[in-house]
């Protein structure tokens, strides 16, 4: 869980910006979006296979160039 301590003389906006950056690094927002709706195991496997295929094609293109 990201924690931000407000420094003396620091504005709320800058503290909020630091908090959002820490949340992004921790992957909290992506985790929330992922768990927002139930995903069937078959759909999850299909999505992972497609992502793996996309990574492999990208890697293959990079090696060819």
Backbone as XML, in Angstrom:
<?xml version="1.0"?>
<chain id="A" units="angstrom">
  <residue number="1" name="UNK">
    <atom name="N" x="0.842" y="-1.183" z="0.000"/>
    <atom name="CA" x="0.000" y="0.000" z="0.000"/>
    <atom name="C" x="0.883" y="1.239" z="0.000"/>
  </residue>
  <residue number="2" name="UNK">
    <atom name="N" x="0.750" y="2.082" z="-1.003"/>
    <atom name="CA" x="1.551" y="3.302" z="-1.068"/>
    <atom name="C" x="1.197" y="4.281" z="0.057"/>
  </residue>
  <residue number="3" name="UNK">
    <atom name="N" x="2.211" y="4.843" z="0.644"/>
    <atom name="CA" x="2.025" y="5.823" z="1.707"/>
    <atom name="C" x="2.831" y="7.061" z="1.341"/>
  </residue>
  <residue number="4" name="UNK">
    <atom name="N" x="2.202" y="8.229" z="1.470"/>
    <atom name="CA" x="2.882" y="9.482" z="1.172"/>
    <atom name="C" x="2.775" y="10.372" z="2.395"/>
  </residue>
  <residue number="5" name="UNK">
    <atom name="N" x="3.913" y="10.771" z="2.919"/>
    <atom name="CA" x="3.934" y="11.707" z="4.034"/>
    <atom name="C" x="4.158" y="13.096" z="3.450"/>
  </residue>
  <residue number="6" name="UNK">
    <atom name="N" x="3.287" y="14.010" z="3.814"/>
    <atom name="CA" x="3.389" y="15.366" z="3.285"/>
    <atom name="C" x="4.532" y="16.079" z="3.989"/>
  </residue>
  <residue number="7" name="UNK">
    <atom name="N" x="5.445" y="16.596" z="3.175"/>
    <atom name="CA" x="6.590" y="17.318" z="3.702"/>
    <atom name="C" x="6.171" y="18.725" z="4.070"/>
  </residue>
  <residue number="8" name="UNK">
    <atom name="N" x="6.934" y="19.336" z="4.943"/>
    <atom name="CA" x="6.608" y="20.692" z="5.376"/>
    <atom name="C" x="6.729" y="21.654" z="4.199"/>
  </residue>
  <residue number="9" name="UNK">
    <atom name="N" x="5.694" y="22.428" z="3.983"/>
    <atom name="CA" x="5.689" y="23.400" z="2.902"/>
    <atom name="C" x="5.308" y="22.811" z="1.550"/>
  </residue>
  <residue number="10" name="UNK">
    <atom name="N" x="4.958" y="21.526" z="1.516"/>
    <atom name="CA" x="4.591" y="20.878" z="0.257"/>
    <atom name="C" x="3.103" y="21.090" z="-0.011"/>
  </residue>
  <residue number="11" name="UNK">
    <atom name="N" x="2.775" y="21.345" z="-1.252"/>
    <atom name="CA" x="1.371" y="21.548" z="-1.601"/>
    <atom name="C" x="0.655" y="20.207" z="-1.688"/>
  </residue>
  <residue number="12" name="UNK">
    <atom name="N" x="-0.654" y="20.268" z="-1.553"/>
    <atom name="CA" x="-1.463" y="19.061" z="-1.633"/>
    <atom name="C" x="-1.350" y="18.431" z="-3.015"/>
  </residue>
  <residue number="13" name="UNK">
    <atom name="N" x="-1.305" y="19.274" z="-4.056"/>
    <atom name="CA" x="-1.243" y="18.789" z="-5.427"/>
    <atom name="C" x="0.024" y="17.960" z="-5.676"/>
  </residue>
  <residue number="14" name="UNK">
    <atom name="N" x="1.152" y="18.433" z="-5.165"/>
    <atom name="CA" x="2.400" y="17.692" z="-5.374"/>
    <atom name="C" x="2.399" y="16.372" z="-4.597"/>
  </residue>
  <residue number="15" name="UNK">
    <atom name="N" x="1.810" y="16.385" z="-3.408"/>
    <atom name="CA" x="1.703" y="15.146" z="-2.628"/>
    <atom name="C" x="0.776" y="14.158" z="-3.337"/>
  </residue>
  <residue number="16" name="UNK">
    <atom name="N" x="-0.305" y="14.666" z="-3.904"/>
    <atom name="CA" x="-1.243" y="13.816" z="-4.637"/>
    <atom name="C" x="-0.566" y="13.228" z="-5.868"/>
  </residue>
  <residue number="17" name="UNK">
    <atom name="N" x="0.250" y="14.026" z="-6.543"/>
    <atom name="CA" x="0.980" y="13.553" z="-7.720"/>
    <atom name="C" x="1.935" y="12.424" z="-7.329"/>
  </residue>
  <residue number="18" name="UNK">
    <atom name="N" x="2.638" y="12.576" z="-6.207"/>
    <atom name="CA" x="3.545" y="11.520" z="-5.735"/>
    <atom name="C" x="2.776" y="10.252" z="-5.398"/>
  </residue>
  <residue number="19" name="UNK">
    <atom name="N" x="1.605" y="10.415" z="-4.763"/>
    <atom name="CA" x="0.778" y="9.261" z="-4.407"/>
    <atom name="C" x="0.321" y="8.519" z="-5.655"/>
  </residue>
  <residue number="20" name="UNK">
    <atom name="N" x="-0.137" y="9.256" z="-6.665"/>
    <atom name="CA" x="-0.592" y="8.627" z="-7.905"/>
    <atom name="C" x="0.552" y="7.884" z="-8.588"/>
  </residue>
  <residue number="21" name="UNK">
    <atom name="N" x="1.736" y="8.463" z="-8.552"/>
    <atom name="CA" x="2.904" y="7.823" z="-9.170"/>
    <atom name="C" x="3.246" y="6.530" z="-8.430"/>
  </residue>
  <residue number="22" name="UNK">
    <atom name="N" x="3.174" y="6.541" z="-7.106"/>
    <atom name="CA" x="3.444" y="5.328" z="-6.331"/>
    <atom name="C" x="2.398" y="4.252" z="-6.608"/>
  </residue>
  <residue number="23" name="UNK">
    <atom name="N" x="1.135" y="4.663" z="-6.747"/>
    <atom name="CA" x="0.066" y="3.705" z="-7.064"/>
    <atom name="C" x="0.322" y="3.075" z="-8.424"/>
  </residue>
  <residue number="24" name="UNK">
    <atom name="N" x="0.756" y="3.878" z="-9.378"/>
    <atom name="CA" x="1.038" y="3.374" z="-10.724"/>
    <atom name="C" x="2.193" y="2.369" z="-10.678"/>
  </residue>
  <residue number="25" name="UNK">
    <atom name="N" x="3.234" y="2.677" z="-9.929"/>
    <atom name="CA" x="4.378" y="1.761" z="-9.814"/>
    <atom name="C" x="3.979" y="0.458" z="-9.136"/>
  </residue>
  <residue number="26" name="UNK">
    <atom name="N" x="3.092" y="0.544" z="-8.149"/>
    <atom name="CA" x="2.658" y="-0.647" z="-7.416"/>
    <atom name="C" x="1.674" y="-1.491" z="-8.225"/>
  </residue>
  <residue number="27" name="UNK">
    <atom name="N" x="1.110" y="-0.918" z="-9.292"/>
    <atom name="CA" x="0.185" y="-1.660" z="-10.139"/>
    <atom name="C" x="-1.204" y="-1.785" z="-9.560"/>
  </residue>
  <residue number="28" name="UNK">
    <atom name="N" x="-1.572" y="-0.867" z="-8.703"/>
    <atom name="CA" x="-2.872" y="-0.944" z="-8.032"/>
    <atom name="C" x="-4.015" y="-0.710" z="-9.012"/>
  </residue>
  <residue number="29" name="UNK">
    <atom name="N" x="-3.891" y="0.310" z="-9.865"/>
    <atom name="CA" x="-4.979" y="0.638" z="-10.784"/>
    <atom name="C" x="-5.229" y="-0.487" z="-11.778"/>
  </residue>
  <residue number="30" name="UNK">
    <atom name="N" x="-4.159" y="-1.080" z="-12.302"/>
    <atom name="CA" x="-4.347" y="-2.182" z="-13.252"/>
    <atom name="C" x="-4.979" y="-3.392" z="-12.557"/>
  </residue>
  <residue number="31" name="UNK">
    <atom name="N" x="-4.628" y="-3.600" z="-11.304"/>
    <atom name="CA" x="-5.209" y="-4.710" z="-10.537"/>
    <atom name="C" x="-6.709" y="-4.480" z="-10.303"/>
  </residue>
  <residue number="32" name="UNK">
    <atom name="N" x="-7.070" y="-3.241" z="-10.032"/>
    <atom name="CA" x="-8.488" y="-2.914" z="-9.817"/>
    <atom name="C" x="-9.276" y="-3.155" z="-11.092"/>
  </residue>
  <residue number="33" name="UNK">
    <atom name="N" x="-8.737" y="-2.681" z="-12.235"/>
    <atom name="CA" x="-9.426" y="-2.869" z="-13.506"/>
    <atom name="C" x="-9.558" y="-4.357" z="-13.839"/>
  </residue>
  <residue number="34" name="UNK">
    <atom name="N" x="-8.522" y="-5.121" z="-13.515"/>
    <atom name="CA" x="-8.544" y="-6.550" z="-13.810"/>
    <atom name="C" x="-9.601" y="-7.276" z="-12.978"/>
  </residue>
  <residue number="35" name="UNK">
    <atom name="N" x="-9.800" y="-6.861" z="-11.748"/>
    <atom name="CA" x="-10.746" y="-7.534" z="-10.854"/>
    <atom name="C" x="-12.146" y="-6.921" z="-10.870"/>
  </residue>
  <residue number="36" name="UNK">
    <atom name="N" x="-12.347" y="-5.914" z="-11.725"/>
    <atom name="CA" x="-13.638" y="-5.234" z="-11.750"/>
    <atom name="C" x="-14.773" y="-6.179" z="-12.135"/>
  </residue>
  <residue number="37" name="UNK">
    <atom name="N" x="-14.521" y="-7.068" z="-13.099"/>
    <atom name="CA" x="-15.525" y="-8.037" z="-13.543"/>
    <atom name="C" x="-14.906" y="-9.427" z="-13.493"/>
  </residue>
  <residue number="38" name="UNK">
    <atom name="N" x="-15.761" y="-10.414" z="-13.250"/>
    <atom name="CA" x="-15.281" y="-11.794" z="-13.217"/>
    <atom name="C" x="-14.878" y="-12.236" z="-14.617"/>
  </residue>
  <residue number="39" name="UNK">
    <atom name="N" x="-13.753" y="-12.918" z="-14.694"/>
    <atom name="CA" x="-13.269" y="-13.435" z="-15.972"/>
    <atom name="C" x="-13.205" y="-14.959" z="-15.871"/>
  </residue>
  <residue number="40" name="UNK">
    <atom name="N" x="-13.898" y="-15.619" z="-16.782"/>
    <atom name="CA" x="-13.920" y="-17.082" z="-16.758"/>
    <atom name="C" x="-12.511" y="-17.610" z="-17.001"/>
  </residue>
  <residue number="41" name="UNK">
    <atom name="N" x="-12.183" y="-18.762" z="-16.419"/>
    <atom name="CA" x="-10.854" y="-19.330" z="-16.616"/>
    <atom name="C" x="-10.499" y="-19.545" z="-18.081"/>
  </residue>
  <residue number="42" name="UNK">
    <atom name="N" x="-11.473" y="-19.946" z="-18.894"/>
    <atom name="CA" x="-11.188" y="-20.172" z="-20.314"/>
    <atom name="C" x="-10.831" y="-18.867" z="-21.012"/>
  </residue>
  <residue number="43" name="UNK">
    <atom name="N" x="-11.496" y="-17.793" z="-20.639"/>
    <atom name="CA" x="-11.215" y="-16.484" z="-21.225"/>
    <atom name="C" x="-9.843" y="-15.988" z="-20.759"/>
  </residue>
  <residue number="44" name="UNK">
    <atom name="N" x="-9.539" y="-16.253" z="-19.505"/>
    <atom name="CA" x="-8.253" y="-15.830" z="-18.955"/>
    <atom name="C" x="-7.100" y="-16.534" z="-19.683"/>
  </residue>
  <residue number="45" name="UNK">
    <atom name="N" x="-7.250" y="-17.838" z="-19.915"/>
    <atom name="CA" x="-6.222" y="-18.610" z="-20.619"/>
    <atom name="C" x="-6.065" y="-18.108" z="-22.050"/>
  </residue>
  <residue number="46" name="UNK">
    <atom name="N" x="-7.187" y="-17.844" z="-22.696"/>
    <atom name="CA" x="-7.151" y="-17.346" z="-24.076"/>
    <atom name="C" x="-6.425" y="-16.002" z="-24.152"/>
  </residue>
  <residue number="47" name="UNK">
    <atom name="N" x="-6.711" y="-15.117" z="-23.189"/>
    <atom name="CA" x="-6.068" y="-13.800" z="-23.154"/>
    <atom name="C" x="-4.563" y="-13.932" z="-22.946"/>
  </residue>
  <residue number="48" name="UNK">
    <atom name="N" x="-4.171" y="-14.842" z="-22.053"/>
    <atom name="CA" x="-2.745" y="-15.049" z="-21.795"/>
    <atom name="C" x="-2.032" y="-15.623" z="-23.012"/>
  </residue>
  <residue number="49" name="UNK">
    <atom name="N" x="-2.694" y="-16.532" z="-23.722"/>
    <atom name="CA" x="-2.095" y="-17.095" z="-24.940"/>
    <atom name="C" x="-1.894" y="-16.027" z="-26.001"/>
  </residue>
  <residue number="50" name="UNK">
    <atom name="N" x="-2.893" y="-15.165" z="-26.161"/>
    <atom name="CA" x="-2.793" y="-14.082" z="-27.145"/>
    <atom name="C" x="-1.660" y="-13.121" z="-26.777"/>
  </residue>
  <residue number="51" name="UNK">
    <atom name="N" x="-1.507" y="-12.820" z="-25.509"/>
    <atom name="CA" x="-0.435" y="-11.937" z="-25.063"/>
    <atom name="C" x="0.928" y="-12.583" z="-25.320"/>
  </residue>
  <residue number="52" name="UNK">
    <atom name="N" x="1.035" y="-13.883" z="-25.073"/>
    <atom name="CA" x="2.289" y="-14.593" z="-25.312"/>
    <atom name="C" x="2.619" y="-14.605" z="-26.798"/>
  </residue>
  <residue number="53" name="UNK">
    <atom name="N" x="1.608" y="-14.814" z="-27.628"/>
    <atom name="CA" x="1.817" y="-14.813" z="-29.080"/>
    <atom name="C" x="2.278" y="-13.432" z="-29.550"/>
  </residue>
  <residue number="54" name="UNK">
    <atom name="N" x="1.657" y="-12.402" z="-29.005"/>
    <atom name="CA" x="2.025" y="-11.030" z="-29.374"/>
    <atom name="C" x="3.467" y="-10.725" z="-28.972"/>
  </residue>
  <residue number="55" name="UNK">
    <atom name="N" x="3.861" y="-11.155" z="-27.769"/>
    <atom name="CA" x="5.247" y="-10.945" z="-27.320"/>
    <atom name="C" x="6.226" y="-11.689" z="-28.216"/>
  </residue>
  <residue number="56" name="UNK">
    <atom name="N" x="5.883" y="-12.926" z="-28.593"/>
    <atom name="CA" x="6.768" y="-13.733" z="-29.434"/>
    <atom name="C" x="6.934" y="-13.092" z="-30.811"/>
  </residue>
  <residue number="57" name="UNK">
    <atom name="N" x="5.845" y="-12.606" z="-31.398"/>
    <atom name="CA" x="5.926" y="-11.947" z="-32.698"/>
    <atom name="C" x="6.762" y="-10.673" z="-32.620"/>
  </residue>
  <residue number="58" name="UNK">
    <atom name="N" x="6.594" y="-9.941" z="-31.549"/>
    <atom name="CA" x="7.365" y="-8.707" z="-31.356"/>
    <atom name="C" x="8.849" y="-9.025" z="-31.222"/>
  </residue>
  <residue number="59" name="UNK">
    <atom name="N" x="9.163" y="-10.068" z="-30.467"/>
    <atom name="CA" x="10.552" y="-10.485" z="-30.287"/>
    <atom name="C" x="11.151" y="-10.961" z="-31.608"/>
  </residue>
  <residue number="60" name="UNK">
    <atom name="N" x="10.366" y="-11.700" z="-32.381"/>
    <atom name="CA" x="10.824" y="-12.213" z="-33.666"/>
    <atom name="C" x="11.094" y="-11.057" z="-34.640"/>
  </residue>
  <residue number="61" name="UNK">
    <atom name="N" x="10.215" y="-10.067" z="-34.659"/>
    <atom name="CA" x="10.413" y="-8.898" z="-35.528"/>
    <atom name="C" x="11.689" y="-8.155" z="-35.144"/>
  </residue>
  <residue number="62" name="UNK">
    <atom name="N" x="11.928" y="-8.049" z="-33.843"/>
    <atom name="CA" x="13.103" y="-7.330" z="-33.343"/>
    <atom name="C" x="14.382" y="-8.059" z="-33.772"/>
  </residue>
  <residue number="63" name="UNK">
    <atom name="N" x="14.375" y="-9.397" z="-33.733"/>
    <atom name="CA" x="15.550" y="-10.165" z="-34.140"/>
    <atom name="C" x="15.798" y="-10.089" z="-35.648"/>
  </residue>
  <residue number="64" name="UNK">
    <atom name="N" x="14.731" y="-9.984" z="-36.433"/>
    <atom name="CA" x="14.856" y="-9.906" z="-37.886"/>
    <atom name="C" x="15.427" y="-8.564" z="-38.330"/>
  </residue>
  <residue number="65" name="UNK">
    <atom name="N" x="15.093" y="-7.512" z="-37.624"/>
    <atom name="CA" x="15.515" y="-6.161" z="-38.040"/>
    <atom name="C" x="16.938" y="-5.844" z="-37.675"/>
  </residue>
</chain>
